Amino acid sequence: MTDGFRADTDALARRAGEFGDLAARAGAIHRDLADRLSALGGCWGGDAVGASFAAAHAPGADATLGDLGALPGRLDEVGGRFADTASGYAATESDNVQALGE
């Protein structure tokens, strides 16, 4: 038999609040990288080898940069879900304590 489980809702809520800062950092990294890559332009050349390289690798690189751009929003969503989970756990615990006390 187990001793049950426990959720540290205060710690979960505190950690959830850190995701906003992480999202801001990820956004700044994305903007800086996108700006630098844009300033550099294509660096593989216009010959057949360069065109072949670009055809093979540029779409994946563009997709990765796009995914990085979406990361701040996703981090904010995760932080929100953690905060909601902490709130839900705390409410359930309070309801259970009240029900058992009656």
Buried (B, 14 or more C-beta within 10 A) or exposed (E): EEEEEEBEBEEBBEBBEEBBEBBEEBBEEBEEEBEEBEEEEEEBEEEEEEEEBBEEEEEEEEEEBEEBBEBBEEBBEBBEEBBEBBBEBBEEEEEEEEEEEE
